[in-house]
């Protein structure tokens, strides 16, 4: 199997075409979302040990609260409208990929969508 030049991952694992069509998450790294959220909570590049520990305690409380909600069979938080609309536009672009003759134009439209 071919390899991507910047990683040791097979090309197939870097392609999210089928995931978009199936309405599945595009991220292959769930930890990335958690890390971004936690970094936002810490909100400083060099926190003191006390601030870091306070953030860990808050993260623990949030995690336990989510576990209780899941055990009570509550529905998860709804996705933001902007991401629902973004996914719909991306899926429409991806569905039209096979009919697209100018692949460069297609990539430019995807890039424009991603920069919005």
Phi and psi restraints in degrees (value plus and minus 20) as a CYANA .aco file:
   2 UNK   PHI     -86.6   -46.6
   2 UNK   PSI     132.2   172.2
   3 UNK   PHI    -134.2   -94.2
   3 UNK   PSI     128.9   168.9
   4 UNK   PHI     -94.0   -54.0
   4 UNK   PSI     122.1   162.1
   5 UNK   PHI     -85.4   -45.4
   5 UNK   PSI     -41.9    -1.9
   6 UNK   PHI    -121.7   -81.7
   6 UNK   PSI     -19.1    20.9
   7 UNK   PHI    -169.4  -129.4
   7 UNK   PSI     144.0   184.0
   8 UNK   PHI    -110.6   -70.6
   8 UNK   PSI     -17.5    22.5
   9 UNK   PHI     -94.7   -54.7
   9 UNK   PSI     121.8   161.8
  10 UNK   PHI     -82.2   -42.2
  10 UNK   PSI     128.2   168.2
  11 UNK   PHI     -77.3   -37.3
  11 UNK   PSI     -55.8   -15.8
  12 UNK   PHI     -78.8   -38.8
  12 UNK   PSI     -57.2   -17.2
  13 UNK   PHI     -94.9   -54.9
  13 UNK   PSI     -36.3     3.7
  14 UNK   PHI    -109.7   -69.7
  14 UNK   PSI     -27.0    13.0
  15 UNK   PHI    -116.8   -76.8
  15 UNK   PSI     102.4   142.4
  16 UNK   PHI    -129.0   -89.0
  16 UNK   PSI      -1.3    38.7
  17 UNK   PHI     -75.4   -35.4
  17 UNK   PSI     -72.0   -32.0
  18 UNK   PHI     -86.9   -46.9
  18 UNK   PSI     -54.9   -14.9
  19 UNK   PHI     -83.6   -43.6
  19 UNK   PSI     -61.3   -21.3
  20 UNK   PHI     -84.0   -44.0
  20 UNK   PSI     -64.3   -24.3
  21 UNK   PHI     -83.7   -43.7
  21 UNK   PSI     -53.8   -13.8
  22 UNK   PHI    -106.3   -66.3
  22 UNK   PSI     -23.9    16.1
  23 UNK   PHI      54.9    94.9
  23 UNK   PSI       3.2    43.2
  24 UNK   PHI    -111.1   -71.1
  24 UNK   PSI     143.9   183.9
  25 UNK   PHI     -79.4   -39.4
  25 UNK   PSI     122.3   162.3
  26 UNK   PHI    -105.4   -65.4
  26 UNK   PSI     -37.6     2.4
  27 UNK   PHI    -101.8   -61.8
  27 UNK   PSI     115.7   155.7
  28 UNK   PHI    -119.6   -79.6
  28 UNK   PSI     -12.8    27.2
  29 UNK   PHI    -154.5  -114.5
  29 UNK   PSI      76.1   116.1
  30 UNK   PHI     -86.0   -46.0
  30 UNK   PSI     -47.0    -7.0
  31 UNK   PHI     -85.8   -45.8
  31 UNK   PSI     -46.4    -6.4
  32 UNK   PHI     -81.3   -41.3
  32 UNK   PSI     -63.4   -23.4
  33 UNK   PHI     -84.3   -44.3
  33 UNK   PSI     -62.1   -22.1
  34 UNK   PHI     -83.8   -43.8
  34 UNK   PSI     -64.4   -24.4
  35 UNK   PHI     -81.2   -41.2
  35 UNK   PSI     -63.2   -23.2
  36 UNK   PHI     -81.6   -41.6
  36 UNK   PSI     -62.1   -22.1
  37 UNK   PHI     -85.4   -45.4
  37 UNK   PSI     -61.8   -21.8
  38 UNK   PHI     -88.9   -48.9
  38 UNK   PSI     -59.7   -19.7
  39 UNK   PHI     -82.1   -42.1
  39 UNK   PSI     -56.9   -16.9
  40 UNK   PHI     -86.4   -46.4
  40 UNK   PSI     -54.3   -14.3
  41 UNK   PHI     -89.3   -49.3
  41 UNK   PSI     -62.3   -22.3
  42 UNK   PHI     -88.2   -48.2
  42 UNK   PSI     -63.4   -23.4
  43 UNK   PHI      39.3    79.3
  43 UNK   PSI       3.2    43.2
  44 UNK   PHI    -174.1  -134.1
  44 UNK   PSI     122.5   162.5
  45 UNK   PHI     -91.0   -51.0
  45 UNK   PSI     -45.9    -5.9
  46 UNK   PHI    -152.3  -112.3
  46 UNK   PSI      54.1    94.1
  47 UNK   PHI     -93.1   -53.1
  47 UNK   PSI     134.1   174.1
  48 UNK   PHI     -89.5   -49.5
  48 UNK   PSI     141.9   181.9
  49 UNK   PHI     -81.4   -41.4
  49 UNK   PSI     -53.8   -13.8
  50 UNK   PHI     -90.8   -50.8
  50 UNK   PSI     -61.3   -21.3
  51 UNK   PHI     -84.6   -44.6
  51 UNK   PSI     -62.7   -22.7
  52 UNK   PHI     -80.5   -40.5
  52 UNK   PSI     -64.9   -24.9
  53 UNK   PHI     -85.2   -45.2
  53 UNK   PSI     -58.7   -18.7
  54 UNK   PHI     -80.6   -40.6
  54 UNK   PSI     -60.3   -20.3
  55 UNK   PHI     -86.5   -46.5
  55 UNK   PSI     -59.3   -19.3
  56 UNK   PHI     -82.8   -42.8
  56 UNK   PSI     -61.7   -21.7
  57 UNK   PHI     -83.1   -43.1
  57 UNK   PSI     -62.3   -22.3
  58 UNK   PHI     -84.1   -44.1
  58 UNK   PSI     -61.7   -21.7
  59 UNK   PHI     -81.9   -41.9
  59 UNK   PSI     -59.6   -19.6
  60 UNK   PHI     -82.6   -42.6
  60 UNK   PSI     -63.4   -23.4
  61 UNK   PHI     -81.5   -41.5
  61 UNK   PSI     -63.8   -23.8
  62 UNK   PHI     -82.1   -42.1
  62 UNK   PSI     -63.8   -23.8
  63 UNK   PHI     -82.7   -42.7
  63 UNK   PSI     -64.6   -24.6
  64 UNK   PHI     -84.0   -44.0
  64 UNK   PSI     -59.5   -19.5
  65 UNK   PHI     -82.2   -42.2
  65 UNK   PSI     -63.2   -23.2
  66 UNK   PHI     -84.0   -44.0
  66 UNK   PSI     -57.0   -17.0
  67 UNK   PHI     -86.5   -46.5
  67 UNK   PSI     -60.2   -20.2
  68 UNK   PHI     -83.7   -43.7
  68 UNK   PSI     -64.3   -24.3
  69 UNK   PHI     -79.5   -39.5
  69 UNK   PSI     -60.8   -20.8
  70 UNK   PHI     -87.2   -47.2
  70 UNK   PSI     -59.9   -19.9
  71 UNK   PHI     -85.3   -45.3
  71 UNK   PSI     -50.0   -10.0
  72 UNK   PHI    -104.9   -64.9
  72 UNK   PSI     -16.1    23.9
  73 UNK   PHI      43.4    83.4
  73 UNK   PSI       9.9    49.9
  74 UNK   PHI     -96.0   -56.0
  74 UNK   PSI     128.8   168.8
  75 UNK   PHI     -92.6   -52.6
  75 UNK   PSI     128.1   168.1
  76 UNK   PHI     -87.7   -47.7
  76 UNK   PSI     145.6   185.6
  77 UNK   PHI     -81.6   -41.6
  77 UNK   PSI     118.5   158.5
  78 UNK   PHI     -88.8   -48.8
  78 UNK   PSI     129.5   169.5
  79 UNK   PHI     -91.8   -51.8
  79 UNK   PSI     132.1   172.1
  80 UNK   PHI     -87.6   -47.6
  80 UNK   PSI     125.6   165.6
  81 UNK   PHI     -77.5   -37.5
  81 UNK   PSI     -59.2   -19.2
  82 UNK   PHI     -83.5   -43.5
  82 UNK   PSI     -54.0   -14.0
  83 UNK   PHI     -97.3   -57.3
  83 UNK   PSI     -52.2   -12.2
  84 UNK   PHI     -84.6   -44.6
  84 UNK   PSI     -64.6   -24.6
  85 UNK   PHI     -86.2   -46.2
  85 UNK   PSI     -60.3   -20.3
  86 UNK   PHI     -79.8   -39.8
  86 UNK   PSI     -67.4   -27.4
  87 UNK   PHI     -80.8   -40.8
  87 UNK   PSI     -59.6   -19.6
  88 UNK   PHI     -85.2   -45.2
  88 UNK   PSI     -62.3   -22.3
  89 UNK   PHI     -86.3   -46.3
  89 UNK   PSI     -61.9   -21.9
  90 UNK   PHI     -84.8   -44.8
  90 UNK   PSI     -63.0   -23.0
  91 UNK   PHI     -82.9   -42.9
  91 UNK   PSI     -59.5   -19.5
  92 UNK   PHI     -82.9   -42.9
  92 UNK   PSI     -60.5   -20.5
  93 UNK   PHI     -83.9   -43.9
  93 UNK   PSI     -66.2   -26.2
  94 UNK   PHI     -84.9   -44.9
  94 UNK   PSI     -60.0   -20.0
  95 UNK   PHI     -82.5   -42.5
  95 UNK   PSI     -47.5    -7.5
  96 UNK   PHI    -110.1   -70.1
  96 UNK   PSI     -19.3    20.7
  97 UNK   PHI     -77.7   -37.7
  97 UNK   PSI     -66.5   -26.5
  98 UNK   PHI     -84.3   -44.3
  98 UNK   PSI     -47.0    -7.0
  99 UNK   PHI    -106.5   -66.5
  99 UNK   PSI     -28.0    12.0
 100 UNK   PHI     -99.7   -59.7
 100 UNK   PSI     102.8   142.8
 101 UNK   PHI    -106.0   -66.0
 101 UNK   PSI     -59.0   -19.0
 102 UNK   PHI    -115.6   -75.6
 102 UNK   PSI      75.0   115.0
 103 UNK   PHI     -85.8   -45.8
 103 UNK   PSI     -52.7   -12.7
 104 UNK   PHI     -84.6   -44.6
 104 UNK   PSI     -61.7   -21.7
 105 UNK   PHI     -82.5   -42.5
 105 UNK   PSI     -60.5   -20.5
 106 UNK   PHI     -79.9   -39.9
 106 UNK   PSI     -67.5   -27.5
 107 UNK   PHI     -83.5   -43.5
 107 UNK   PSI     -56.6   -16.6
 108 UNK   PHI     -85.6   -45.6
 108 UNK   PSI     -58.2   -18.2
 109 UNK   PHI     -87.6   -47.6
 109 UNK   PSI     -59.1   -19.1
 110 UNK   PHI     -85.1   -45.1
 110 UNK   PSI     -63.3   -23.3
 111 UNK   PHI     -81.4   -41.4
 111 UNK   PSI     -60.2   -20.2
 112 UNK   PHI     -84.3   -44.3
 112 UNK   PSI     -62.4   -22.4
 113 UNK   PHI     -81.2   -41.2
 113 UNK   PSI     -62.3   -22.3
 114 UNK   PHI     -90.4   -50.4
 114 UNK   PSI     -46.7    -6.7
 115 UNK   PHI    -104.3   -64.3
 115 UNK   PSI     -30.6     9.4
